[in-house]
Every structure is written in C-alpha cells, then in structure tokens.
Amino acid sequence: MKPVQLVMIPGFLGRASDFSELRSTLPATIECHCLELPRIAIDPLTDSFHNIVQHWFRQQADRLPDRFVLLGYSLGARLAMSLCQHLMLVSPQRLQGLILESGNFGAQSLAERHQRWIHDQAWAQRFATEPMSQVLSDWYAQNVFASLQADQIKRLITAKQSLDGTLVARQLLALSVARQPDFSAAMQQLRLPFFFLSGKNDAKYTRLGQTLGAARHRVANHCGHNIHFEDPQWFAATLTHLIDSMNTH
C-alpha cells in the first residue's frame, strides 16, 4: 500500500523545519512534503492574496505529488484555504483532503478588516525596524500564545531570530487577514474531506471550529494555538486517524 502524500504549510514566521518533530512522530503510511512560505516582492501590496498564493503554488507544483492531502497551520491554513479553492477549480482530483490547524476564515466586517490592517501594519513596522529578538519576545507575549511555556517560547525565539525582519514585514502585510477573502461560506460548503483542529485553550479558534459542526472539528484539550508544537503526539495520532478516515489509500 502506497503512503498517503501530505503537503504541509507552516504558520507566520515559520519554516518547513517547524514540522520536524511532528514528522518524526507520524507513521510510515504518511509521506510529508513541507513547503516554505511565499517570498514577497519589494512592494507587498502589488498583488491580491489569491494571486500571490497561486503564483507561489505554480513555482513548486511540479515538485509535489500528483495527489495529496493539504495541511496548514495558522497563516499556512489561510494559504491552504486559498489553494484549496484554486485546485477545486483547476484540478479537483489532485486534492484529497484539507486539514486546518488554527486557521482564520477571514474578517467578518469592514470594521474588523480595518482593525486587523492597523494591527498588522504596526507589527510590520516593528519587524522591519527593531531587533528581531525583541520583537519576537513581544510577539509571543500575545494572548494567542498564552498557553506556551517559557521554555517553549525560548525555543521559538531562538529558532526564528535569524529571520530577515524586512522580509517578514512584507509577508505580514501581503498575507494579512485584512487582505484575504472571507472563506467562511466556502469552508461550510466544502464537499472535500475537511477537518479543523483547535486547542481548547485557544477560545477564539475553538469557537470558529464549532461553527463547522462536531464531525469536522477536533479539539486538543491541553493546547493553545500551536497544537503541533505543543503536543506533537496528540497531533500525529489525530492527523493519522483523520487521513485514514478519508480513504486516501
């Protein structure tokens, strides 16, 4: 029996190596392909969210399996939703399933979109102009990461402090929630095998997952936003079970 092909997209500030611990926990029946996030041109606002995603995918499509399950975390989940819509239009047979970890469906109102844009602009300015270690320390002090232990935060900061702040700032603006479409209706209507994972300590995303119904939502009881980092064993077991349920073999 051939292994299921799993394409993984990391979150903001992430690299393909972020999934290393999770990959080592997955069974041999799942073969992983981890993508790097899009690199953004000098002006991050010259193209739409969808166009950025499609261009990024075309650059690496030939290196990916003919058929695969798509997994995205946080920003990666938002890219995965856009990519899912694209593939369902151009080659629906290629995508076997979609799994989102803590993914934002999009701003629900113009006021929310504007507020998010102001928020992301402020962080982008900091990433572009301040020492990376300091900005990362403040970034991981946000409420969404409150469930992380001090040693986990230290590990994340150490792993990411070599990132280029200017590139990070462009990425944050180009791929802001404020610029993405609202995927809520599309996710509700998706006929592809689809699951949403959230941490119980991440109230915002657990509420979001609940809108999809119990059949599509799985909750990690002792985790927050970054489940695959906080509890790779739970994540691997759940992921394996969900992929098996898709009848992808």
C-alpha angles and dihedrals in degrees: 000000000000117000119254112254113234122191112200129198120194128220130255112308086017135134132196088258089066087083095053096105092045092049092053089055097050121095123252088254088077120063115196132215112185119200129207117231119261117279109227126222122242093276107047094195101058094096138038125257092250094048092051090052094047094048090048091050094048089056091062105020093105091057093054128084120272090243128022149155113245123222124183133178121209105309086013089056090054091050089047092055091052091045090048091055090048095049094046087060102042106026112001093170090065097066114069099176146341127229120183125194114200094333123171112225091204144270113313098207142020089252091054091046091051093047091050091049092054089048094050094045090056092051092045090054090052094047090050097048112024133068109281095228092056095046091047091051090055092041093058090046089070117114093249089068096042094116093061117105120235092252091050091052090049090052092051094048092048091050095049107035092094092063118118106253094207092054091045091052092051091049093050092053098041093049099035119145084238090066100041124091120255103262095185098105093040092053093047090053098041111128094190117099100276135176135178122208124198138167118245090228090056098077097178096056094038088057088049092051091050090062088067094057132247095283092065102033128081124182127205103214101209100035140088130201101321102054100163089055097042097045113009092168093059091042094050093048092048093044092050092050093048093048091049089052090057092067089228097152 
